[in-house]
């Protein structure tokens, strides 16, 4: 199955199976993320595992929470999240932070990354623009966790040389 065919298949599954609950993963992820100080997360689209409650809880705990902001057709940058007042609707309808620009990439401890599909080898199928692959290639030493619904796990995700592999995938 090609990347395009797999994206189409996953979109169909999402329409059929998208849970109507906010998130059942906060407790699990809070425990996993507890030892880390600088955490890169994502502001979820409607068809992704929700993260807003987790983001808010981590910020209240005093963690440095970083959210991506799309700045061009090819790149994204990270901004500190300090509270909901810092969010505005950005590219692709994604809530993006307006907080302080964050450039000390070497200090990022862990990244939680969305995807359309993942496989057991950590290969990730994104939405096809390559934002995360380009960004994560600049910070190869951070621990990368793919976060997905269980039905987003597939036997094989086609991958190219430039695709970044996750260190772990958590299914909800």
Secondary structure as UniProt FT lines:
FT   HELIX           3..17
FT   HELIX           26..33
FT   TURN            34..35
FT   STRAND          38..41
FT   TURN            46..47
FT   HELIX           52..60
FT   TURN            61..62
FT   STRAND          64..70
FT   STRAND          76..81
FT   HELIX           84..86
FT   STRAND          87..89
FT   HELIX           91..93
FT   STRAND          95..97
FT   STRAND          101..102
FT   HELIX           105..107
FT   STRAND          110..113
FT   STRAND          117..118
FT   TURN            120..121
FT   STRAND          124..125
FT   HELIX           131..137
FT   TURN            140..141
FT   STRAND          143..148
FT   HELIX           150..152
FT   TURN            161..162
FT   STRAND          168..171
//
